[in-house]
């Protein structure tokens, strides 16, 4: 248990930051899931639209160190590749 005033404040800040990070991570995962569902359904327009929303979210989450920046780049790259492959296949 935190004893000093500064340690108690640090605990409060960590709780706030953790809650905020959880919101951002969940939102990112939901957007990624929407892209993957559109790809699975074979709906190219919906996949492209979902990717347009997901890409900046993934980048922002990577930029703020909620996930590692290379992980964010990899997710964006692989999703973009899969969406583009749909247009090539059609």
C-alpha positions as CSV (number, residue, x, y, z in Angstrom):
1,X,0.0,0.0,0.0
2,X,1.2,3.5,-0.8
3,X,2.3,5.5,2.2
4,X,3.4,8.9,0.9
5,X,1.2,11.5,-0.6
6,X,3.1,11.3,-3.9
7,X,2.9,7.5,-4.0
8,X,-0.9,7.7,-3.4
9,X,-1.2,10.2,-6.3
10,X,0.9,8.0,-8.5
11,X,-1.5,5.1,-7.8
12,X,-4.5,7.3,-8.8
13,X,-2.7,8.4,-12.0
14,X,-1.9,4.8,-12.9
15,X,-5.5,3.7,-12.4
16,X,-6.8,6.6,-14.6
17,X,-4.2,5.9,-17.3
18,X,-4.9,2.1,-17.2
19,X,-8.6,2.7,-17.7
20,X,-8.0,5.1,-20.6
21,X,-5.6,2.6,-22.2
22,X,-8.2,-0.1,-21.9
23,X,-10.7,2.0,-23.7
24,X,-8.3,2.7,-26.6
25,X,-7.1,-0.9,-26.8
26,X,-10.7,-2.2,-26.9
27,X,-11.8,0.3,-29.5
28,X,-8.8,-0.7,-31.7
29,X,-9.6,-4.4,-31.4
30,X,-13.2,-3.7,-32.3
31,X,-12.2,-1.8,-35.4
32,X,-9.7,-4.6,-36.4
33,X,-12.4,-7.2,-35.9
34,X,-14.8,-5.2,-38.2
35,X,-12.1,-5.2,-40.9
36,X,-11.5,-8.9,-40.5
37,X,-15.3,-9.6,-40.6
38,X,-15.7,-7.6,-43.8
39,X,-12.7,-9.5,-45.3
40,X,-14.3,-12.9,-44.3
41,X,-17.6,-11.8,-45.7
42,X,-15.9,-10.9,-49.0
43,X,-17.3,-7.3,-48.9
44,X,-14.5,-5.2,-50.5
45,X,-16.2,-1.8,-50.0
46,X,-17.0,-2.5,-46.4
47,X,-13.5,-3.8,-45.7
48,X,-12.0,-0.7,-47.3
49,X,-14.2,1.6,-45.3
50,X,-13.5,-0.3,-42.0
51,X,-9.8,-0.1,-42.8
52,X,-10.0,3.6,-43.3
53,X,-11.3,3.9,-39.7
54,X,-9.0,1.3,-38.2
55,X,-5.7,2.5,-39.6
56,X,-5.5,5.8,-37.7
57,X,-6.7,4.1,-34.5
58,X,-4.0,1.4,-34.7
59,X,-1.4,4.0,-35.4
60,X,-2.5,6.2,-32.5
61,X,-2.5,3.3,-30.1
62,X,1.0,2.4,-31.2
63,X,2.2,6.0,-31.0
64,X,1.0,6.2,-27.3
65,X,2.7,3.0,-26.4
66,X,-0.5,1.1,-25.6
67,X,0.9,-1.5,-28.0
68,X,4.4,-1.4,-29.4
69,X,4.8,0.8,-32.5
70,X,6.2,-2.0,-34.5
71,X,3.2,-4.2,-33.6
72,X,0.9,-1.4,-34.8
73,X,2.8,-1.0,-38.1
74,X,2.7,-4.8,-38.6
75,X,-1.1,-4.9,-37.9
76,X,-1.7,-2.0,-40.3
77,X,0.5,-3.6,-43.0
78,X,-1.1,-7.0,-42.8
79,X,-4.6,-5.7,-42.8
80,X,-3.9,-3.4,-45.7
81,X,-2.4,-6.3,-47.6
82,X,-5.4,-8.4,-47.1
83,X,-7.9,-5.7,-48.1
84,X,-5.8,-4.9,-51.3
85,X,-5.7,-8.7,-52.1
86,X,-9.5,-8.6,-52.2
87,X,-9.5,-6.0,-55.0
88,X,-6.9,-7.9,-56.9
89,X,-8.9,-11.1,-56.6
90,X,-12.1,-9.5,-57.8
